[in-house]
Amino acid sequence: MLTVFANYVSEGMIPNRFDDYTNEPHYNTVDASLWFIHAVFEYFKLSGDNATFEKILRPACRAIIDGYRKGTRFPHCDGPR
């Protein structure tokens, strides 16, 4: 599941759901990306799956962090600058 969501990082956000009919991602939450990062590091800590972490999950986490630095789709939620 983490690798699927990692493939849909956009502007520092991951989708909170996929449309039932079109499978299009919906980016309607700011905190899901932060929970994703938490889940990725818990997965890595418990599984030791370095290959998946380095190839897919770590780049997704980096894209999220970079996106938050630039500002998400919801600038009123990004905090002070």
N, C-alpha and C positions, 0 to 999 in steps of 0.2 A: 504494500500500500504506500509506503514512504517513497519508493522509487517512482510510482505512478504520479504522485503529487509533485515530486521533484521535477518532472518533465514539464510541468505547467507553471513554473515560477514566471511571473510577469510583473515588471515594475516593482519588484520586492515583495510581491504578494503571491500566495498560493490560493487556489479556489477553495471556497467553502462547500461547494457542491457542483455537480455536473447535471445538466439538463437531462431529464428522463427520455426525451425524444430525439434531441440533436446531439447529445453528449458534449455540448459546449460548456466550457467552464464558466462559473460565475464567481466574481471577485467581490464579495459583499462584506468582508470582515477584515479588520486590521490585525487582530490578535491571533488569528489562525496561523499566520506565518511564524510568530514567536513560539507558539506551541509546537509547530513543526520542528523548529530548531531544537527545542527541548527533547522532543521524541527521537530525533535523529541521534543526538548524543547519548540518550539512554539506550537506544538500540545498539549503537557502536560499543558502548561500555559493556553491555551484557552479552553481545554476540561475538565481539572481536572480529567482525566481518570487515576487514580493512579494505578489501578490493571494492566492495559496493560503496563503502564510505568515501574512499578517495575518488572513485570514478564518477559517481552519481550524486551522492548525498552532500558531500562537502561543497562541491561547486554550487549546488542549489542553496545551501546555507549562506555561502558567500554572496550570491546574487540577492538574497533577501536582505542581508546586512547592507550591501551597496545600495539597494533600492530604498531602504529606510533612510540612509544618509542623504539621498537625493530628494526624498519625499514620496510618499505613497499616493495612491488614488484619492486618499482621504486626508488632505493636508491639515484639516482641523484636528486630526488625531495624532499628528506626528510629534507634538510637543514643542517646546521652545527651541528657537534656533539661535 
